[in-house]
């Protein structure tokens, strides 16, 4: 049995599945996420902090949706961190980083991802965002000769017809 997307189509091999969050975050979860964001990305003289950026909650919700595949891990971490004072929260985050790295990665990537989606933040930190960077012919030839595509070439062509 082959895998299918929610629309019944076979998945595109080059694109990871996107599973939106199963529900919106609660107000308690958002408050905890904001408190964690203030610790992980504090404001500096040059850059806004995570919650100083315009519409931080809107961007956080978008980032949570982008990582809907890890929603339970994220909300579990938020539940464990809920209600902690800033000093205790900092210590708990350090412990989470050491003892539960998967939970820390999802938590920190949602926060950093939300922060870096804000156009004003990207401009302030000089991050152009993701963009296509097509190699010059010489670079492409070098990459081909390095064998980086050998597994793909050995696998052979994979064709998925487009839906009509």
Helices and strands as residue ranges (DSSP letters): H 27-40, H 56-66, G 68-70, H 71-81, H 86-99, H 101-117, H 119-125, H 137-145, H 150-155
